[in-house]
């Protein structure tokens, strides 16, 4: 398997996952809509220090991703592509850093394999093209962990400064988690080596700390002076400490939550998880591989005990595991079982319309029934033909023994993400978000003032081009809500429908 071939497959994987049809789907609520609208309100308010959403302070995340989105909007204008571009670029850097690190230690071919596995894993595909802070944070965590290893293994001070610089930027991207993962993972590694003195010297080096503080502290100091207690309660207490102590927004789960989450996030390469588990003894005898495993294990265990659980939290340690998957997966000789999850993914996508049809027939919620029905209307004959062909191609690849297994995995992984970006994501966007976008554009055209009622859809404000308050409707209001909620309006508020599609309505309350 030529090194040039693996590099080109890695490039294809990055393009397929992060750039292909990046702006094809409308912004998804809640997260994409919230980040994008908060960025637009920075322009409207002329305030690039603090973030507001629909006129209210938004303390969910620090400032860095908003600055990146603002730069993209300033360069190419407000659009789905602009809002998502920072994540795509950060995910590309994430894969590039992984390639460079793996190449230094395992050669170009395995490095390209690692970058391709990372880029075309389902979890990375999702956050790498989403207008949120997750791709940015993951790129910076990976950069800090790679630089930390280079310092620990070589003693070069430049790598120590790079580690603290990446941590400082991570603190600006999402907060204390950017400190916790590298500091705790390296602490565990040095403790196992009985070399805590090296860890302490690195972490508390005053020159390195100056780099971290110089990057992270100025914005925090400014926002604390400006917002005061509101920022402390909203950002630190609720969205950081509160997420560990209990579930936020209903995102809870058992101690076993991340076992199935890992299997799904790593699709279509889930079989390689088993391969790494079978090589634990060999991994433990190698210092670098032990470091990569500890990185992943800390994240897995820490978030298993967290009160708030979301699948993408596992990605904070996934990079280290991917490199192990590439190192051992590159030598695979077995053909059939490593490709079984690839076949399962394509077969699942082939069966997806039938699953949605079943769900639509058995849900009692009118809104979700209409959304599922809208999605079903987007799956045409070509969809079934394509995924049927991919199942057949994968079955052939499982039997054919000439082409190296890594090349098959890279090519099929790129094909899977390319097809998701082309066939599945736009269908999901149409079903879930197109009515929100249409209603917003209608209000923008007619210059209607709107309130949201019992609906959280910040993307509506993005497309309408103005903040939209959420409150109880009053006579004379134009109300955006779900069609199923109209029956909850009191009889004293008669209304006329302005717009009604796919479970979303605009209703004019009579004055």
Protein Blocks (a to p, Z undefined) as FASTA:
>chain_A
ZZklmmmmmmmmmmmmmmgoklmpccddfklmmmmmmmmmmmmnopakbcceehiacfkb
cfklmmmmmmmmmmnopafklmmmmmmmmmmmmmmmmmmmmmmmnojklmmmmmmmmmmg
mklmmmmmcccfklmmmmmmmmmmmmmmmmmmnopaklmmmmmmmmmmmmmmnojklmmm
mmmmmmmmmmmnopaklmmmmmmomklmmmmmmmmmmmmmmmmmmnmmmlmmmmmmmmmm
mmmmpceehiacdfklmmmmmmmmmpcklmmmmmmmmmmmmmmmpmklmmmmmmmmmmmm
mmmmpmbdcfklmmmmmmmmmmmmmmmmmmpmbfklmmmmmmmmmmmmmmmmmmmmmmmm
mpcbfklmmmmmmmmmmmcfklmmmmmmmmmmmmmmmmpckbcfklmmmmmmmmmmmmmm
mmmmmmmmmmmmmmmmmmmmmmmmnopacddehiacfklmmmnopacddddddehiacdd
dfklmmmpcfklccddfbdcehiacddddZZ
